[in-house]
């Protein structure tokens, strides 16, 4: 990043044009990836670990893990699958 700012003559050239990027985003939004059994088990297991560490947490490092965090993990997983144009959350 520093070298880019030092070489003001050389502009940063994006890989995609704005129109291409907008087209990609429109396409990615149409995808509705489905959660695989393996991904579901992985999310549940990690959520369970977070809940267990939350219960045994001490002092200021403890934080409350709720169902909202699990829902967020699911939404983020689906968004990542869309970004990769995958039909499945794997």
Biopython code that builds the backbone (N, CA, C, O; Angstrom):
import numpy as np
from Bio.PDB.StructureBuilder import StructureBuilder

atoms = [
    (1, "UNK", "N", (0.831, -1.191, 0.000)),
    (1, "UNK", "CA", (0.000, 0.000, 0.000)),
    (1, "UNK", "C", (0.872, 1.249, 0.000)),
    (1, "UNK", "O", (0.585, 2.219, -0.702)),
    (2, "UNK", "N", (1.926, 1.217, 0.786)),
    (2, "UNK", "CA", (2.816, 2.378, 0.842)),
    (2, "UNK", "C", (3.464, 2.607, -0.515)),
    (2, "UNK", "O", (3.575, 3.750, -0.959)),
    (3, "UNK", "N", (3.894, 1.537, -1.182)),
    (3, "UNK", "CA", (4.545, 1.702, -2.487)),
    (3, "UNK", "C", (3.573, 2.245, -3.527)),
    (3, "UNK", "O", (3.981, 2.978, -4.427)),
    (4, "UNK", "N", (2.302, 1.897, -3.416)),
    (4, "UNK", "CA", (1.301, 2.432, -4.349)),
    (4, "UNK", "C", (1.189, 3.945, -4.183)),
    (4, "UNK", "O", (1.105, 4.681, -5.166)),
    (5, "UNK", "N", (1.188, 4.400, -2.936)),
    (5, "UNK", "CA", (1.071, 5.831, -2.686)),
    (5, "UNK", "C", (2.348, 6.576, -3.063)),
    (5, "UNK", "O", (2.294, 7.766, -3.377)),
    (6, "UNK", "N", (3.483, 5.903, -3.039)),
    (6, "UNK", "CA", (4.732, 6.539, -3.412)),
    (6, "UNK", "C", (4.835, 6.702, -4.925)),
    (6, "UNK", "O", (5.446, 7.655, -5.410)),
    (7, "UNK", "N", (4.243, 5.783, -5.661)),
    (7, "UNK", "CA", (4.288, 5.822, -7.128)),
    (7, "UNK", "C", (2.967, 6.390, -7.643)),
    (7, "UNK", "O", (2.090, 5.643, -8.078)),
    (8, "UNK", "N", (2.834, 7.678, -7.593)),
    (8, "UNK", "CA", (1.574, 8.305, -7.963)),
    (8, "UNK", "C", (1.309, 8.222, -9.469)),
    (8, "UNK", "O", (0.172, 8.400, -9.905)),
    (9, "UNK", "N", (2.330, 7.958, -10.253)),
    (9, "UNK", "CA", (2.139, 7.852, -11.699)),
    (9, "UNK", "C", (1.399, 6.576, -12.066)),
    (9, "UNK", "O", (0.672, 6.535, -13.059)),
    (10, "UNK", "N", (1.583, 5.539, -11.267)),
    (10, "UNK", "CA", (0.950, 4.254, -11.543)),
    (10, "UNK", "C", (-0.352, 4.153, -10.744)),
    (10, "UNK", "O", (-0.335, 4.015, -9.521)),
    (11, "UNK", "N", (-1.457, 4.223, -11.443)),
    (11, "UNK", "CA", (-2.749, 4.109, -10.784)),
    (11, "UNK", "C", (-3.059, 2.641, -10.514)),
    (11, "UNK", "O", (-2.612, 1.752, -11.239)),
    (12, "UNK", "N", (-3.818, 2.411, -9.478)),
    (12, "UNK", "CA", (-4.251, 1.056, -9.159)),
    (12, "UNK", "C", (-5.326, 0.681, -10.165)),
    (12, "UNK", "O", (-6.315, 1.395, -10.328)),
    (13, "UNK", "N", (-5.124, -0.445, -10.836)),
    (13, "UNK", "CA", (-6.075, -0.883, -11.835)),
    (13, "UNK", "C", (-6.863, -2.076, -11.287)),
    (13, "UNK", "O", (-6.300, -3.151, -11.083)),
    (14, "UNK", "N", (-8.156, -1.890, -11.050)),
    (14, "UNK", "CA", (-8.958, -2.996, -10.514)),
    (14, "UNK", "C", (-9.096, -4.119, -11.528)),
    (14, "UNK", "O", (-9.028, -3.900, -12.738)),
    (15, "UNK", "N", (-9.289, -5.316, -11.014)),
    (15, "UNK", "CA", (-9.435, -6.495, -11.866)),
    (15, "UNK", "C", (-10.760, -6.435, -12.628)),
    (15, "UNK", "O", (-10.825, -6.805, -13.800)),
    (16, "UNK", "N", (-11.806, -5.969, -11.961)),
    (16, "UNK", "CA", (-13.132, -5.897, -12.569)),
    (16, "UNK", "C", (-13.554, -4.440, -12.743)),
    (16, "UNK", "O", (-13.181, -3.572, -11.954)),
    (17, "UNK", "N", (-14.324, -4.194, -13.773)),
    (17, "UNK", "CA", (-14.898, -2.864, -13.928)),
    (17, "UNK", "C", (-16.067, -2.727, -12.960)),
    (17, "UNK", "O", (-16.530, -3.707, -12.378)),
    (18, "UNK", "N", (-16.524, -1.517, -12.803)),
    (18, "UNK", "CA", (-17.666, -1.282, -11.910)),
    (18, "UNK", "C", (-18.890, -2.036, -12.405)),
    (18, "UNK", "O", (-19.625, -2.621, -11.610)),
    (19, "UNK", "N", (-19.111, -2.025, -13.702)),
    (19, "UNK", "CA", (-20.266, -2.733, -14.271)),
    (19, "UNK", "C", (-20.158, -4.238, -14.030)),
    (19, "UNK", "O", (-21.152, -4.884, -13.699)),
    (20, "UNK", "N", (-18.962, -4.797, -14.194)),
    (20, "UNK", "CA", (-18.767, -6.233, -13.956)),
    (20, "UNK", "C", (-19.015, -6.576, -12.487)),
    (20, "UNK", "O", (-19.645, -7.587, -12.178)),
    (21, "UNK", "N", (-18.524, -5.743, -11.603)),
    (21, "UNK", "CA", (-18.708, -5.978, -10.174)),
    (21, "UNK", "C", (-20.184, -5.891, -9.792)),
    (21, "UNK", "O", (-20.665, -6.702, -9.000)),
    (22, "UNK", "N", (-20.900, -4.929, -10.338)),
    (22, "UNK", "CA", (-22.333, -4.809, -10.065)),
    (22, "UNK", "C", (-23.088, -6.027, -10.594)),
    (22, "UNK", "O", (-24.009, -6.521, -9.942)),
    (23, "UNK", "N", (-22.704, -6.503, -11.759)),
    (23, "UNK", "CA", (-23.343, -7.694, -12.341)),
    (23, "UNK", "C", (-23.097, -8.918, -11.465)),
    (23, "UNK", "O", (-24.010, -9.710, -11.229)),
    (24, "UNK", "N", (-21.867, -9.072, -10.984)),
    (24, "UNK", "CA", (-21.512, -10.177, -10.099)),
    (24, "UNK", "C", (-22.340, -10.130, -8.814)),
    (24, "UNK", "O", (-22.863, -11.152, -8.370)),
    (25, "UNK", "N", (-22.458, -8.947, -8.224)),
    (25, "UNK", "CA", (-23.217, -8.808, -6.975)),
    (25, "UNK", "C", (-24.685, -9.137, -7.204)),
    (25, "UNK", "O", (-25.300, -9.819, -6.384)),
    (26, "UNK", "N", (-25.259, -8.655, -8.322)),
    (26, "UNK", "CA", (-26.657, -8.978, -8.631)),
    (26, "UNK", "C", (-26.850, -10.477, -8.780)),
    (26, "UNK", "O", (-27.839, -11.033, -8.301)),
    (27, "UNK", "N", (-25.905, -11.132, -9.446)),
    (27, "UNK", "CA", (-25.995, -12.583, -9.611)),
    (27, "UNK", "C", (-25.864, -13.294, -8.273)),
    (27, "UNK", "O", (-26.644, -14.199, -7.978)),
    (28, "UNK", "N", (-24.900, -12.905, -7.465)),
    (28, "UNK", "CA", (-24.662, -13.566, -6.172)),
    (28, "UNK", "C", (-25.882, -13.443, -5.262)),
    (28, "UNK", "O", (-26.170, -14.353, -4.484)),
    (29, "UNK", "N", (-26.591, -12.334, -5.354)),
    (29, "UNK", "CA", (-27.786, -12.150, -4.520)),
    (29, "UNK", "C", (-28.919, -13.089, -4.915)),
    (29, "UNK", "O", (-29.808, -13.353, -4.105)),
    (30, "UNK", "N", (-28.903, -13.595, -6.135)),
    (30, "UNK", "CA", (-29.970, -14.512, -6.561)),
    (30, "UNK", "C", (-29.764, -15.919, -6.018)),
    (30, "UNK", "O", (-30.702, -16.716, -5.996)),
    (31, "UNK", "N", (-28.548, -16.236, -5.580)),
    (31, "UNK", "CA", (-28.249, -17.576, -5.081)),
    (31, "UNK", "C", (-28.849, -17.778, -3.695)),
    (31, "UNK", "O", (-28.852, -16.871, -2.863)),
    (32, "UNK", "N", (-29.351, -18.970, -3.467)),
    (32, "UNK", "CA", (-29.900, -19.345, -2.160)),
    (32, "UNK", "C", (-29.210, -20.634, -1.711)),
    (32, "UNK", "O", (-29.782, -21.718, -1.826)),
    (33, "UNK", "N", (-27.973, -20.517, -1.197)),
    (33, "UNK", "CA", (-27.223, -21.721, -0.820)),
    (33, "UNK", "C", (-27.897, -22.482, 0.321)),
    (33, "UNK", "O", (-28.452, -21.890, 1.246)),
    (34, "UNK", "N", (-27.833, -23.800, 0.227)),
    (34, "UNK", "CA", (-28.417, -24.679, 1.241)),
    (34, "UNK", "C", (-27.314, -25.196, 2.167)),
    (34, "UNK", "O", (-26.192, -25.460, 1.735)),
    (35, "UNK", "N", (-27.653, -25.332, 3.425)),
    (35, "UNK", "CA", (-26.708, -25.810, 4.427)),
    (35, "UNK", "C", (-26.574, -27.330, 4.310)),
    (35, "UNK", "O", (-27.572, -28.049, 4.349)),
    (36, "UNK", "N", (-25.341, -27.812, 4.168)),
    (36, "UNK", "CA", (-25.116, -29.257, 4.146)),
    (36, "UNK", "C", (-25.142, -29.790, 5.574)),
    (36, "UNK", "O", (-25.009, -29.032, 6.534)),
    (37, "UNK", "N", (-25.313, -31.096, 5.699)),
    (37, "UNK", "CA", (-25.320, -31.705, 7.036)),
    (37, "UNK", "C", (-24.001, -31.470, 7.757)),
    (37, "UNK", "O", (-23.978, -31.188, 8.955)),
    (38, "UNK", "N", (-22.898, -31.589, 7.015)),
    (38, "UNK", "CA", (-21.578, -31.381, 7.622)),
    (38, "UNK", "C", (-21.407, -29.958, 8.134)),
    (38, "UNK", "O", (-20.884, -29.745, 9.228)),
    (39, "UNK", "N", (-21.849, -28.982, 7.341)),
    (39, "UNK", "CA", (-21.747, -27.582, 7.758)),
    (39, "UNK", "C", (-22.639, -27.313, 8.961)),
    (39, "UNK", "O", (-22.253, -26.588, 9.877)),
    (40, "UNK", "N", (-23.828, -27.897, 8.956)),
    (40, "UNK", "CA", (-24.755, -27.723, 10.074)),
    (40, "UNK", "C", (-24.146, -28.267, 11.363)),
    (40, "UNK", "O", (-24.201, -27.623, 12.410)),
    (41, "UNK", "N", (-23.566, -29.460, 11.272)),
    (41, "UNK", "CA", (-22.948, -30.067, 12.458)),
    (41, "UNK", "C", (-21.772, -29.231, 12.951)),
    (41, "UNK", "O", (-21.588, -29.064, 14.156)),
    (42, "UNK", "N", (-20.982, -28.709, 12.023)),
    (42, "UNK", "CA", (-19.824, -27.896, 12.390)),
    (42, "UNK", "C", (-20.259, -26.610, 13.104)),
    (42, "UNK", "O", (-19.673, -26.231, 14.118)),
    (43, "UNK", "N", (-21.288, -25.945, 12.571)),
    (43, "UNK", "CA", (-21.775, -24.728, 13.207)),
    (43, "UNK", "C", (-22.330, -25.012, 14.608)),
    (43, "UNK", "O", (-22.048, -24.280, 15.557)),
    (44, "UNK", "N", (-23.108, -26.063, 14.722)),
    (44, "UNK", "CA", (-23.687, -26.415, 16.029)),
    (44, "UNK", "C", (-22.578, -26.753, 17.029)),
    (44, "UNK", "O", (-22.629, -26.324, 18.182)),
    (45, "UNK", "N", (-21.593, -27.509, 16.594)),
    (45, "UNK", "CA", (-20.492, -27.890, 17.484)),
    (45, "UNK", "C", (-19.706, -26.661, 17.947)),
    (45, "UNK", "O", (-19.375, -26.543, 19.127)),
    (46, "UNK", "N", (-19.411, -25.753, 17.026)),
    (46, "UNK", "CA", (-18.671, -24.547, 17.411)),
    (46, "UNK", "C", (-19.506, -23.638, 18.301)),
    (46, "UNK", "O", (-18.978, -23.021, 19.226)),
    (47, "UNK", "N", (-20.795, -23.553, 18.031)),
    (47, "UNK", "CA", (-21.687, -22.777, 18.890)),
    (47, "UNK", "C", (-21.713, -23.380, 20.294)),
    (47, "UNK", "O", (-21.672, -22.660, 21.291)),
    (48, "UNK", "N", (-21.780, -24.695, 20.356)),
    (48, "UNK", "CA", (-21.788, -25.391, 21.645)),
    (48, "UNK", "C", (-20.497, -25.107, 22.418)),
    (48, "UNK", "O", (-20.534, -24.871, 23.626)),
    (49, "UNK", "N", (-19.361, -25.129, 21.725)),
    (49, "UNK", "CA", (-18.080, -24.830, 22.383)),
    (49, "UNK", "C", (-18.058, -23.398, 22.915)),
    (49, "UNK", "O", (-17.581, -23.144, 24.021)),
    (50, "UNK", "N", (-18.582, -22.463, 22.113)),
    (50, "UNK", "CA", (-18.631, -21.076, 22.565)),
    (50, "UNK", "C", (-19.514, -20.935, 23.805)),
    (50, "UNK", "O", (-19.167, -20.211, 24.738)),
    (51, "UNK", "N", (-20.647, -21.624, 23.813)),
    (51, "UNK", "CA", (-21.548, -21.574, 24.963)),
    (51, "UNK", "C", (-20.881, -22.155, 26.204)),
    (51, "UNK", "O", (-21.013, -21.607, 27.298)),
    (52, "UNK", "N", (-20.160, -23.271, 26.033)),
    (52, "UNK", "CA", (-19.494, -23.900, 27.171)),
    (52, "UNK", "C", (-18.395, -23.009, 27.728)),
    (52, "UNK", "O", (-18.248, -22.888, 28.944)),
    (53, "UNK", "N", (-17.623, -22.383, 26.844)),
    (53, "UNK", "CA", (-16.571, -21.498, 27.331)),
    (53, "UNK", "C", (-17.163, -20.241, 27.949)),
    (53, "UNK", "O", (-16.558, -19.636, 28.834)),
    (54, "UNK", "N", (-18.343, -19.847, 27.485)),
    (54, "UNK", "CA", (-19.018, -18.687, 28.053)),
    (54, "UNK", "C", (-19.479, -18.970, 29.478)),
    (54, "UNK", "O", (-19.360, -18.115, 30.355)),
    (55, "UNK", "N", (-19.998, -20.158, 29.705)),
    (55, "UNK", "CA", (-20.485, -20.536, 31.036)),
    (55, "UNK", "C", (-19.328, -20.616, 32.019)),
    (55, "UNK", "O", (-19.466, -20.215, 33.175)),
    (56, "UNK", "N", (-18.190, -21.131, 31.569)),
    (56, "UNK", "CA", (-17.045, -21.280, 32.470)),
    (56, "UNK", "C", (-16.124, -20.065, 32.443)),
    (56, "UNK", "O", (-15.061, -20.089, 33.063)),
    (57, "UNK", "N", (-16.511, -19.003, 31.738)),
    (57, "UNK", "CA", (-15.677, -17.808, 31.631)),
    (57, "UNK", "C", (-15.482, -17.119, 32.968)),
    (57, "UNK", "O", (-16.323, -17.204, 33.863)),
    (58, "UNK", "N", (-14.363, -16.440, 33.079)),
    (58, "UNK", "CA", (-14.033, -15.760, 34.331)),
    (58, "UNK", "C", (-13.806, -14.279, 34.061)),
    (58, "UNK", "O", (-13.125, -13.907, 33.106)),
    (59, "UNK", "N", (-14.374, -13.456, 34.899)),
    (59, "UNK", "CA", (-14.091, -12.021, 34.881)),
    (59, "UNK", "C", (-14.478, -11.313, 33.608)),
    (59, "UNK", "O", (-15.524, -11.585, 33.019)),
    (60, "UNK", "N", (-13.618, -10.396, 33.186)),
    (60, "UNK", "CA", (-13.911, -9.524, 32.049)),
    (60, "UNK", "C", (-13.849, -10.236, 30.703)),
    (60, "UNK", "O", (-14.384, -9.731, 29.716)),
    (61, "UNK", "N", (-13.213, -11.388, 30.647)),
    (61, "UNK", "CA", (-13.091, -12.072, 29.362)),
    (61, "UNK", "C", (-14.357, -12.842, 29.002)),
    (61, "UNK", "O", (-14.500, -13.286, 27.863)),
    (62, "UNK", "N", (-15.276, -13.007, 29.948)),
    (62, "UNK", "CA", (-16.510, -13.739, 29.675)),
    (62, "UNK", "C", (-17.474, -12.842, 28.907)),
    (62, "UNK", "O", (-17.594, -11.654, 29.207)),
    (63, "UNK", "N", (-18.144, -13.397, 27.940)),
    (63, "UNK", "CA", (-19.160, -12.673, 27.193)),
    (63, "UNK", "C", (-20.316, -13.620, 26.928)),
    (63, "UNK", "O", (-20.132, -14.837, 26.900)),
    (64, "UNK", "N", (-21.469, -13.086, 26.738)),
    (64, "UNK", "CA", (-22.673, -13.891, 26.564)),
    (64, "UNK", "C", (-22.837, -14.323, 25.109)),
    (64, "UNK", "O", (-22.900, -13.490, 24.205)),
    (65, "UNK", "N", (-22.903, -15.619, 24.900)),
    (65, "UNK", "CA", (-23.173, -16.186, 23.587)),
    (65, "UNK", "C", (-24.649, -16.553, 23.555)),
    (65, "UNK", "O", (-25.123, -17.324, 24.390)),
    (66, "UNK", "N", (-25.362, -16.008, 22.605)),
    (66, "UNK", "CA", (-26.789, -16.257, 22.507)),
    (66, "UNK", "C", (-27.112, -16.892, 21.155)),
    (66, "UNK", "O", (-26.233, -17.105, 20.320)),
    (67, "UNK", "N", (-28.378, -17.183, 20.970)),
    (67, "UNK", "CA", (-28.832, -17.750, 19.706)),
    (67, "UNK", "C", (-28.578, -16.763, 18.568)),
    (67, "UNK", "O", (-28.407, -17.169, 17.419)),
    (68, "UNK", "N", (-28.554, -15.478, 18.884)),
    (68, "UNK", "CA", (-28.269, -14.471, 17.848)),
    (68, "UNK", "C", (-26.907, -14.705, 17.212)),
    (68, "UNK", "O", (-26.741, -14.498, 16.010)),
    (69, "UNK", "N", (-25.930, -15.133, 18.009)),
    (69, "UNK", "CA", (-24.606, -15.414, 17.449)),
    (69, "UNK", "C", (-24.662, -16.605, 16.501)),
    (69, "UNK", "O", (-24.009, -16.597, 15.458)),
    (70, "UNK", "N", (-25.434, -17.624, 16.852)),
    (70, "UNK", "CA", (-25.594, -18.771, 15.956)),
    (70, "UNK", "C", (-26.261, -18.335, 14.658)),
    (70, "UNK", "O", (-25.835, -18.736, 13.575)),
    (71, "UNK", "N", (-27.296, -17.521, 14.761)),
    (71, "UNK", "CA", (-27.959, -17.010, 13.563)),
    (71, "UNK", "C", (-26.997, -16.185, 12.716)),
    (71, "UNK", "O", (-27.034, -16.259, 11.488)),
    (72, "UNK", "N", (-26.148, -15.410, 13.355)),
    (72, "UNK", "CA", (-25.148, -14.619, 12.629)),
    (72, "UNK", "C", (-24.153, -15.511, 11.923)),
    (72, "UNK", "O", (-23.770, -15.241, 10.785)),
    (73, "UNK", "N", (-23.728, -16.579, 12.591)),
    (73, "UNK", "CA", (-22.786, -17.519, 11.963)),
    (73, "UNK", "C", (-23.424, -18.164, 10.730)),
    (73, "UNK", "O", (-22.750, -18.380, 9.723)),
    (74, "UNK", "N", (-24.703, -18.465, 10.809)),
    (74, "UNK", "CA", (-25.406, -19.057, 9.664)),
    (74, "UNK", "C", (-25.475, -18.049, 8.525)),
    (74, "UNK", "O", (-25.185, -18.390, 7.378)),
    (75, "UNK", "N", (-25.857, -16.809, 8.830)),
    (75, "UNK", "CA", (-25.951, -15.780, 7.775)),
    (75, "UNK", "C", (-24.602, -15.514, 7.134)),
    (75, "UNK", "O", (-24.514, -15.351, 5.917)),
    (76, "UNK", "N", (-23.545, -15.468, 7.942)),
    (76, "UNK", "CA", (-22.208, -15.249, 7.391)),
    (76, "UNK", "C", (-21.766, -16.416, 6.507)),
    (76, "UNK", "O", (-21.132, -16.208, 5.472)),
    (77, "UNK", "N", (-22.099, -17.631, 6.910)),
    (77, "UNK", "CA", (-21.763, -18.809, 6.114)),
    (77, "UNK", "C", (-22.483, -18.782, 4.768)),
    (77, "UNK", "O", (-21.897, -19.096, 3.732)),
    (78, "UNK", "N", (-23.765, -18.401, 4.798)),
    (78, "UNK", "CA", (-24.520, -18.305, 3.557)),
    (78, "UNK", "C", (-23.973, -17.190, 2.662)),
    (78, "UNK", "O", (-23.896, -17.353, 1.445)),
    (79, "UNK", "N", (-23.599, -16.073, 3.254)),
    (79, "UNK", "CA", (-23.042, -14.963, 2.487)),
    (79, "UNK", "C", (-21.718, -15.356, 1.838)),
    (79, "UNK", "O", (-21.451, -14.991, 0.693)),
    (80, "UNK", "N", (-20.903, -16.088, 2.560)),
    (80, "UNK", "CA", (-19.635, -16.541, 2.004)),
    (80, "UNK", "C", (-19.861, -17.503, 0.841)),
    (80, "UNK", "O", (-19.147, -17.449, -0.161)),
    (81, "UNK", "N", (-20.850, -18.380, 0.973)),
    (81, "UNK", "CA", (-21.185, -19.295, -0.122)),
    (81, "UNK", "C", (-21.653, -18.502, -1.338)),
    (81, "UNK", "O", (-21.284, -18.823, -2.468)),
    (82, "UNK", "N", (-22.467, -17.464, -1.112)),
    (82, "UNK", "CA", (-22.913, -16.624, -2.230)),
    (82, "UNK", "C", (-21.732, -15.937, -2.897)),
    (82, "UNK", "O", (-21.662, -15.874, -4.124)),
    (83, "UNK", "N", (-20.805, -15.422, -2.099)),
    (83, "UNK", "CA", (-19.635, -14.731, -2.650)),
    (83, "UNK", "C", (-18.806, -15.658, -3.518)),
    (83, "UNK", "O", (-18.170, -15.219, -4.476)),
    (84, "UNK", "N", (-18.813, -16.952, -3.181)),
    (84, "UNK", "CA", (-18.068, -17.943, -3.965)),
    (84, "UNK", "C", (-18.946, -18.595, -5.034)),
    (84, "UNK", "O", (-18.505, -19.503, -5.739)),
    (85, "UNK", "N", (-20.203, -18.120, -5.151)),
    (85, "UNK", "CA", (-21.171, -18.657, -6.126)),
    (85, "UNK", "C", (-21.387, -20.145, -5.939)),
    (85, "UNK", "O", (-21.473, -20.899, -6.908)),
    (86, "UNK", "N", (-21.474, -20.563, -4.681)),
    (86, "UNK", "CA", (-21.723, -21.960, -4.347)),
    (86, "UNK", "C", (-23.203, -22.158, -4.051)),
    (86, "UNK", "O", (-23.863, -21.272, -3.507)),
    (87, "UNK", "N", (-23.717, -23.332, -4.416)),
    (87, "UNK", "CA", (-25.104, -23.685, -4.118)),
    (87, "UNK", "C", (-25.261, -24.255, -2.710)),
    (87, "UNK", "O", (-26.372, -24.332, -2.186)),
    (88, "UNK", "N", (-24.144, -24.654, -2.104)),
    (88, "UNK", "CA", (-24.174, -25.257, -0.788)),
    (88, "UNK", "C", (-23.232, -24.520, 0.162)),
    (88, "UNK", "O", (-22.183, -24.010, -0.232)),
    (89, "UNK", "N", (-23.645, -24.487, 1.422)),
    (89, "UNK", "CA", (-22.758, -24.000, 2.472)),
    (89, "UNK", "C", (-21.980, -25.201, 2.943)),
    (89, "UNK", "O", (-22.553, -26.097, 3.563)),
    (90, "UNK", "N", (-20.719, -25.246, 2.673)),
    (90, "UNK", "CA", (-19.933, -26.440, 2.983)),
    (90, "UNK", "C", (-18.844, -26.179, 3.864)),
    (90, "UNK", "O", (-18.097, -27.095, 4.210)),
]
sb = StructureBuilder()
sb.init_structure("model")
sb.init_model(0)
sb.init_chain("A")
sb.init_seg("    ")
for serial, (resi, resn, name, xyz) in enumerate(atoms, 1):
    if name == "N":
        sb.init_residue(resn, " ", resi, " ")
    sb.init_atom(name, np.array(xyz, "f"), 0.0, 1.0, " ", f" {name:<3s}", serial, name[0])
structure = sb.get_structure()
